[in-house]
Amino acid sequence: MFRLTFNPVADSYLLVIAVAVGLAALLALTPGRGRTRGGRRWILVLLRTGVILLLTAAMLRPTLVYTQLKKQSATLVVLADQSRSMGVPDAVGGKTRWEALREATAEAAGALKDLAEDFEVKAYVFDAEKHAVALEKNGELVLPKKPEGRQTAIGAVLEDAVRQEAGKRLLGAILLSDGAQRALASPGGVPSGTVPRDEPPQIAAARLKQLGCPIYAFPFGQSRGLGQAQDVAVKDLRVNPTVFVKNELAIRAEVRIDGYVNRPILVQTLFETAPGKMTVVAEKKITAETDNQLLPVEFTYAPQIPGEFKVTVQIQPQPGELVTTNNRLSTLVDVLKGGINVLYLEGAVRVETKFIRRALAASPNVNVDFVRLDPRDPRTRPVGFTDYFKPGKYDVYLLGDVDSTAFQGDELKDLAECVARGAGLMMFGGFHSFGAGGYFGTPLAKVLPVGMDRFDRQNPDEPIRSDLHWPGPISIRLTPLGQRHFALRLASSAEANAALWAKLPPLTGANRLHDLSAGATVLATSADDKPLLVAQQYGDGRVLAFAGDSTWQWQMRGYGPAFQRFWRQIILWLAKKDQARESGVWIRLDPRRYAPGQRVEFAAGARDDDGEPVKDAQFRAEVILPNGTRRPLTMVPRDEQMTGSFRDTQTAGDYALEVKALQDGQELGSARTRFLVSQQDLELDNAAADAETMKSLAALTGGQTLAPEQLGDLIARLAKQSAEQEIEQETKKTFYDTWSFFLTLVALLGVEWYLRKRWGLV
């Protein structure tokens, strides 16, 4: 279709007409008839008329517009999952998922060939990245023979494909996959402008929706699992991170069994008895009654020497088992030499308990066993509880809000005997502590440094008696003896220590302590001289009676270091280790076992001889990779410690962290600890297909979820729909702004001037 359009100068036809008329009037200004003959005159008139017509045409700016209908260009993106999980044989007819995918694309080759004649087809296989594949002339995709990718990064690959085709019209994205994303974060972090490989697919799908690009999902595989009948896996391993030499270490694991129902499976525990040498120290046979059964397994082992050791729970590969990387799981344990064993007994659930346990857990040489002992609930009483009071079992006993009726037989008598032989004992405040807890007349009555009366009893179901408890707030004041006492020295100087105690938040209440024993020493009182902390020696043991139960507020109100030091030094004094100090360089790393790609975070610091942080120390940290390569790490200050992180944990194996501390150029010391990265087959450890994710991606973008055999029909439908969408394309042709127009105008003016010159008219 053709049409001629005009666009006059200044959008005014009147202006063009006026100029044309003015130029035409100039034709009258010709040489007199006496100077030119008729023929010459008409030649000049014609030349000038041509110039006027060209100028008028240029002012009208005519444009020839040619309109035609064209099909819209568009791109179809095809993404085929080539990760290892696609090799699982759970498709129809016992085929692998990959075989079913290749078969589906081969059957759709004809439709793909027809679509490629009018539109662009971009085909890729993908795992952690996408890789372009060729589309042959007959429409078949050149796919690898086997799926060997070790990750499935659906979200990142969708994002990459969209970015590459930015600015183009997209027919859609065909996703051929089992739908399960199994991707690790990029090692060393995500560089600016790139997509993290573990980006959730839903995020990429949301961007595709905004671009009007639907996802057509073709799921492969079953959601049952490996698609194979036989597998055993150690799914969990729980070990206390620290244990003292020759103490029993509890090792708990969970084993999942598929395909070996009613068959005995041998589970072994290995302990590192020398560097790099693992020795079987315990084993047990378990039997599954149903498929996919999760069975708990427990072992115990008593390490004989201190140090850092690896613990492994493993199952030997079974006949017919495809995946064996999940047959073992390892962790690390620190075996401490010496140390202090503490038994902490509580009868009530209260805030103080949680904070005390946390403070003591921060001390590497203190091992705390906690038991909640409720006389109204026999289930809280551990099996063999009487053995807890054998001489030498524990160095320190802490009694919280525990009623005397929670103890049976000679347990309190045995406890008193343990104290007489050298164990430490502390009872602290509670509604059922001291006389209120019925300890009058018990063997502990003569051990504790406070008096008790048979009328002091606080029965469980009665209102709290005000004659047994002081209401708060109650500020703590140190006595002269308390100011010099090891347990209460929270700052380096006497002046700083007194100032710190004056700032500590007051207690919210306290037990009334009265009738102190002859050998008692009052270490702290209230502002009005009520005794709050009393000490005495009983036999070879040390005893403390503390009336408060709300020191946890110190931690919550900004005095955390003072709170931790108070309880740590209480334990050291009761255990007669008040000359010991926690000093040197330390590293704290929790957990000790990581999955491939997981970020490792750690803290480090240095203490002086008084156990105080060295504030002006400089630190150097290195990580040692499984192959022995060393890599420096950056650390940043946080509170009174340094923190750092390490991201490149893609390789399974043993890693080590080393930290050195320096002060004024002199080395203060160093510390070293290990951590493990578990061996993991990301694709096959759990190769279950995820059809629901495929459905959600399609629904989110306005696409469809289809069966593999419908691939050809979809491509044919897309080609037909797109072919019917035509756009009107205009082509414009102008004449006034071309070289030919300009040269013609110049030629007419030049000829007219030449003739006038030749004829003597100028």
ABEGO torsion letter per residue (X at the ends): XBBBBBBBBGGBAAAAAAAAAAAAAAAABBBBAAABBAAAAAAAAAAAAAAAAAAAAAAAGBBBBBBBBBBBBBBBBBBBBABAAAABBABBGGBBAAAAAAAAAAAAAAAAAAAAAABBBBBBBBBABBBBBBBBAAGBBBBBABBABABBBAAAAAAAAAAAABGBBBAEBBBBBAGBBBBBBBBGEBBBGBBBAABBAAAAAAAAAAAGBBBBBBBBEBAAEAGBABBBBBABBBBBABBBBGBBBBBBBBBBBBGABGBBBBBBBBBBABBGBBBBABBBBBBBABBGBBBBBBBBBBBABBEBBBBBBBBBBBBGBABAAAABBBBBBBBBBEEBBBBBBBABBBAAAAAAAAAAAABAABBBBBBBBBAABAAABBBGAAAAABBGABABBBBBBBBAAABBEAAAAAAAAAAAAGBBBBBBBEAABEAAAGABGBAAAAABABBBBAAABBBAABBBBAAABBBOBBBBBBBAAAAABAAABABABAAAAAAAAAABBBBAEBBBBBGBBAABBBABBBAAGBBABBBBBBEABBBBBBABAAAAAAAAAGAAAAAAAAAAAAAAAAAGAAABBBBEBBBBBOBABBBBGBBBBBBBBBBBAAGBBBAABBBBBBBBBAAGBBBBBBBBBBEABBBBBBABAABBEBBBBBBBBBBGGBBAEBBBBBBBBBBBBAAAABABBBAAAAAAAAAAAGBBBBBAAAAAAAAAAAAAAAAABBBBBBBBBBAAABAAAAAAAAAAAAAAAAAAAAAGAX
